[in-house]
Amino acid sequence: MIMEENTNDYYDVEEAQPEKKKRGCLRFFFFLFLLLLIGGGGYGYFKYYFVFGEGVKAGELNYVVYKGYLFKTYEGKMIQSGYSSSESAPGIQSNEFLFSVERKDLAERLMRSGGKQVELHYKEYNGALPWRGYSKYVVDSILVITDAAHPESLPF
């Protein structure tokens, strides 16, 4: 009888080894999945939600439109003073600032201000989201709107 007990114990130890290997393999894949999930979430945050820069741009507002196929967004263009040149397009061209507007009240106010001088505060993201707009520049406030034909003179 003593031999039989030792024999049974021997078989139990052999059967336990595959269980430990399965647990180790499952634990490895769980941590790999967790690492990929955290890495993907971090990448998505820094690409689409992290504010890379903020600033103010001034110029003549050309247009603001409401467009899109699946996600309707407000998109605008402002012409800044001065000229620029690029290697891809020879010659001189105006500085254009293409932007998106998330808030409907700001977009409607800008739509009524076409052709006027404006100063806009914007946030720059590393990437554009379809429901936020086509541009990585998102206007979040209007600082000044003046008539371009009759600018107010500043007191000296």
TORMAR-514817 format. One record per residue (C-alpha): x, y, z. Coordinates in Angstrom, 2 decimals. Example, Ala and Ser with C-alpha at 12.3 -4.5 7.8 and 13.67 -1.06 7.14 Angstrom:
residues 2
R / px / py / pz
R / 12.30 / -4.50 / 7.80
R / 13.67 / -1.06 / 7.14
***
This chain:
residues 156
R / px / py / pz
R / 0.00 / 0.00 / 0.00
R / 2.81 / 2.38 / 0.63
R / 3.99 / 1.95 / -2.95
R / 0.57 / 2.86 / -4.31
R / 0.40 / 6.10 / -2.31
R / 3.82 / 7.16 / -3.57
R / 2.76 / 6.36 / -7.11
R / -0.38 / 8.51 / -6.84
R / 1.59 / 11.43 / -5.43
R / 3.99 / 11.17 / -8.34
R / 1.18 / 11.47 / -10.88
R / -0.38 / 14.45 / -9.06
R / 2.88 / 16.39 / -9.30
R / 3.10 / 15.75 / -13.05
R / -0.48 / 16.90 / -13.59
R / 0.17 / 20.12 / -11.64
R / 3.01 / 21.22 / -13.94
R / 0.79 / 21.93 / -17.01
R / -1.57 / 23.94 / -14.77
R / 1.32 / 26.19 / -13.69
R / 2.39 / 26.66 / -17.30
R / -1.16 / 27.60 / -18.30
R / -1.39 / 30.13 / -15.49
R / 1.97 / 31.64 / -16.42
R / 0.95 / 31.92 / -20.08
R / -2.42 / 33.50 / -19.19
R / -0.71 / 35.93 / -16.82
R / 1.77 / 36.93 / -19.56
R / -0.98 / 37.58 / -22.12
R / -3.05 / 39.49 / -19.55
R / -0.14 / 41.83 / -18.78
R / 0.67 / 42.18 / -22.49
R / -2.96 / 43.12 / -23.20
R / -2.97 / 45.57 / -20.27
R / 0.26 / 47.15 / -21.49
R / -1.11 / 47.53 / -25.04
R / -4.36 / 48.98 / -23.71
R / -2.56 / 51.57 / -21.56
R / -0.11 / 52.39 / -24.37
R / -2.94 / 52.80 / -26.91
R / -4.93 / 54.98 / -24.52
R / -1.88 / 57.15 / -23.82
R / -1.17 / 57.52 / -27.53
R / -4.80 / 58.46 / -28.25
R / -4.81 / 61.04 / -25.46
R / -1.61 / 62.74 / -26.58
R / -2.56 / 62.60 / -30.26
R / -6.13 / 63.88 / -30.03
R / -6.85 / 65.44 / -26.62
R / -3.57 / 66.92 / -25.34
R / -3.43 / 70.66 / -26.00
R / -0.09 / 71.13 / -27.74
R / -0.27 / 74.92 / -27.90
R / -2.52 / 77.93 / -27.41
R / -2.39 / 81.33 / -29.01
R / -4.07 / 84.30 / -30.64
R / -4.24 / 84.97 / -34.37
R / -5.48 / 88.15 / -35.98
R / -6.57 / 88.85 / -39.52
R / -9.48 / 89.32 / -41.85
R / -12.12 / 86.65 / -41.52
R / -12.79 / 85.13 / -44.91
R / -15.54 / 82.62 / -44.10
R / -17.01 / 80.18 / -41.60
R / -19.09 / 77.28 / -42.95
R / -21.01 / 74.34 / -41.50
R / -20.06 / 71.23 / -43.45
R / -19.35 / 67.52 / -43.30
R / -20.67 / 64.17 / -44.47
R / -21.10 / 62.21 / -41.26
R / -20.04 / 64.76 / -38.65
R / -21.16 / 68.34 / -39.35
R / -18.56 / 70.81 / -38.08
R / -17.88 / 74.52 / -38.35
R / -14.78 / 75.29 / -40.44
R / -13.30 / 78.71 / -41.11
R / -10.54 / 80.57 / -42.89
R / -8.83 / 83.79 / -41.86
R / -6.42 / 85.78 / -44.04
R / -3.54 / 87.20 / -42.05
R / -1.55 / 90.26 / -43.05
R / 1.73 / 89.64 / -44.82
R / 2.79 / 87.17 / -47.45
R / 4.50 / 83.80 / -47.49
R / 6.13 / 81.59 / -50.05
R / 6.59 / 77.87 / -50.13
R / 8.72 / 75.50 / -52.15
R / 5.72 / 73.48 / -53.35
R / 3.90 / 76.52 / -54.77
R / 6.26 / 79.08 / -56.27
R / 5.34 / 82.72 / -55.95
R / 3.86 / 84.78 / -53.20
R / 0.65 / 83.87 / -51.41
R / -1.26 / 85.23 / -48.44
R / -1.02 / 83.69 / -44.98
R / -4.13 / 81.64 / -44.35
R / -5.25 / 80.28 / -41.02
R / -7.64 / 77.33 / -41.35
R / -9.50 / 76.51 / -38.16
R / -12.44 / 74.63 / -36.67
R / -15.01 / 75.88 / -34.17
R / -16.63 / 73.52 / -31.66
R / -19.18 / 75.86 / -30.09
R / -22.26 / 76.75 / -32.13
R / -22.68 / 80.24 / -30.59
R / -19.11 / 81.24 / -31.54
R / -19.51 / 79.88 / -35.05
R / -22.75 / 81.78 / -35.64
R / -21.16 / 85.00 / -34.39
R / -18.20 / 84.47 / -36.73
R / -20.54 / 83.69 / -39.65
R / -22.04 / 87.17 / -39.25
R / -18.55 / 88.73 / -39.14
R / -17.23 / 87.74 / -42.57
R / -14.88 / 90.37 / -44.02
R / -14.13 / 91.94 / -40.64
R / -10.89 / 92.05 / -38.69
R / -10.93 / 89.51 / -35.88
R / -8.65 / 88.26 / -33.13
R / -9.28 / 84.63 / -32.25
R / -7.95 / 82.55 / -29.37
R / -7.28 / 78.96 / -30.41
R / -5.99 / 75.65 / -29.10
R / -3.67 / 73.47 / -31.17
R / -3.94 / 69.70 / -30.93
R / -1.58 / 67.08 / -32.42
R / -4.37 / 65.59 / -34.52
R / -7.91 / 66.30 / -35.71
R / -10.98 / 64.35 / -34.66
R / -13.90 / 64.11 / -37.12
R / -16.49 / 65.36 / -34.60
R / -14.25 / 68.26 / -33.52
R / -13.43 / 69.48 / -37.02
R / -11.09 / 69.00 / -39.96
R / -8.36 / 71.20 / -38.53
R / -6.06 / 70.63 / -35.59
R / -6.58 / 74.32 / -34.69
R / -9.78 / 74.80 / -32.68
R / -11.04 / 78.33 / -31.93
R / -12.44 / 78.57 / -28.41
R / -13.07 / 82.34 / -28.03
R / -13.34 / 85.61 / -29.92
R / -11.25 / 88.44 / -28.51
R / -11.98 / 91.36 / -30.86
R / -14.13 / 92.00 / -33.93
R / -13.65 / 95.31 / -35.78
R / -14.84 / 96.60 / -39.12
R / -12.03 / 96.13 / -41.66
R / -13.07 / 99.14 / -43.76
R / -13.07 / 101.59 / -40.83
R / -10.59 / 100.45 / -38.18
R / -10.79 / 102.30 / -34.91
R / -7.84 / 104.58 / -34.26
R / -5.97 / 104.06 / -31.05
R / -5.30 / 107.05 / -28.82
R / -1.64 / 107.94 / -28.48
***
